Amino acid sequence: MFLNEAQEAEVKKAIENSARVLKEIQWKNVEKNFADALTSTEKALVREQLALEAEKLNLDKMEARLKQSYAEINWSDLNATLAEAVSSIKLDSLQSVYVNALAGLEELEKELISSNVKSVPDSDVSLKNIARKRALVESLLNKVIATKEKKIIKL
């Protein structure tokens, strides 16, 4: 079947989003099974290797099948499902960044308190600023969590 430019672009976008979702699902499965056994450096290395392996996926076959079946595919549903999966991946990533930022701020705060110091000279690091930044990050984290919990209602 011959597709016009817009249809070709739709197939390409679906393949790109599918590959991204597959990579993330593979990573989450690995991380879930080996999270406690690996250091953060080892996790980064494994994730990099997984990404390289994912590149070897034969997406050309998937693309050919999508092109062949173009007329039978409900593209609005497919694109909506892929967009939702990609959004979920982005939200998970944001949540992870905010959780790590909070941990870093809490660690810094503990260090200052244990050293009986209220601020670091020649910097804007102070218990007051840490508390403000922590409140901001907690607020952003709560927004991400709330967004993840919202259910999308299809009419």
C-alpha positions in Angstrom: 0.0 0.0 0.0 1.3 3.4 -0.9 0.9 6.1 1.8 0.9 9.9 1.4 3.3 12.1 3.2 1.1 12.7 6.2 0.4 8.9 6.6 4.1 8.2 6.3 4.8 10.8 9.0 2.1 9.2 11.2 3.7 5.8 10.9 7.2 7.2 11.6 5.9 8.9 14.7 4.1 5.8 15.9 7.3 3.8 15.5 9.4 6.3 17.4 7.0 6.5 20.3 6.6 2.7 20.3 10.4 2.3 20.5 10.6 4.8 23.3 7.9 3.1 25.3 9.4 -0.4 24.7 12.8 0.9 25.9 11.3 2.4 29.1 9.3 -0.8 29.8 12.4 -2.9 29.4 14.3 -0.6 31.7 11.6 -0.6 34.4 11.5 -4.4 34.4 15.2 -4.6 34.8 15.3 -1.9 37.5 12.4 -3.6 39.4 14.2 -7.0 39.4 17.7 -5.7 40.2 17.2 -2.4 41.9 18.7 -3.4 45.2 21.6 -5.4 43.7 23.1 -2.6 41.6 24.8 0.7 42.5 23.7 3.8 40.7 26.8 3.6 38.5 26.0 0.0 37.6 22.4 0.9 36.8 23.5 3.7 34.5 25.7 1.2 32.7 23.0 -1.4 32.4 20.5 1.2 31.1 23.0 2.3 28.5 23.5 -1.3 27.4 19.8 -1.8 27.3 19.4 1.2 25.1 22.0 -0.2 22.7 20.2 -3.5 22.6 16.9 -1.8 22.0 18.4 -0.1 18.9 18.8 -3.5 17.5 15.1 -4.1 17.6 13.8 -4.7 14.2 11.5 -1.7 13.9 11.6 -2.0 10.1 9.3 -5.0 10.3 7.0 -3.2 12.6 6.9 -0.2 10.3 6.2 -2.4 7.3 3.3 -4.1 9.1 1.9 -0.7 10.1 2.1 0.5 6.5 0.5 -2.6 5.3 -2.3 -2.4 7.8 -2.7 1.3 7.7 -6.4 1.3 6.6 -7.4 -1.1 9.4 -5.7 0.7 12.2 -7.6 3.1 14.4 -4.9 5.8 14.4 -6.6 8.1 16.8 -6.7 5.4 19.4 -3.2 4.2 18.7 -1.8 7.8 18.8 -3.7 8.5 22.0 -2.4 5.4 23.7 1.2 6.1 22.6 0.9 9.7 23.7 -0.4 8.6 27.1 2.5 6.2 27.5 5.1 8.8 26.5 3.5 11.3 29.0 3.6 8.7 31.7 7.3 8.1 31.0 8.0 11.9 31.2 6.1 12.2 34.5 8.0 9.2 35.9 11.2 10.9 34.9 10.2 14.2 36.5 9.1 12.4 39.7 12.5 10.7 39.9 14.3 14.0 39.4 12.3 15.7 42.1 12.7 12.8 44.6 16.5 12.9 44.0 16.5 16.7 44.4 14.6 16.4 47.7 17.0 13.8 49.0 19.9 16.0 48.1 18.3 19.0 49.9 17.5 16.9 52.9 21.1 15.6 53.1 22.5 19.2 52.8 20.1 20.4 55.5 21.2 17.5 57.8 24.8 18.3 57.2 24.4 22.0 58.1 22.4 21.1 61.2 24.8 18.5 62.4 27.7 21.0 61.8 25.7 23.5 63.8 26.0 26.0 60.9 23.1 28.0 59.5 24.7 28.9 56.2 27.8 28.3 54.0 29.9 31.4 53.7 30.2 33.1 50.2 27.2 31.1 48.9 23.4 31.3 48.9 23.3 28.0 50.8 21.5 28.5 54.1 18.9 26.6 56.1 16.3 29.2 55.1 17.1 28.9 51.4 17.1 25.1 51.7 13.7 25.1 53.3 12.4 27.3 50.6 13.8 25.2 47.8 12.6 22.0 49.6 9.0 23.5 49.8 9.2 24.3 46.0 10.4 20.9 45.1 7.8 19.2 47.3 5.1 21.3 45.6 6.3 20.3 42.2 6.6 16.7 43.2 3.0 16.8 44.5 1.8 18.3 41.2 3.5 15.5 39.3 2.0 12.8 41.5 -1.5 14.4 41.2 -1.1 14.6 37.4 -0.2 10.9 37.3 -3.2 10.0 39.5 -5.7 11.7 37.3 -7.7 9.3 35.2 -8.4 10.2 31.6 -12.1 9.6 30.8 -12.8 8.6 27.2 -16.2 9.7 25.9 
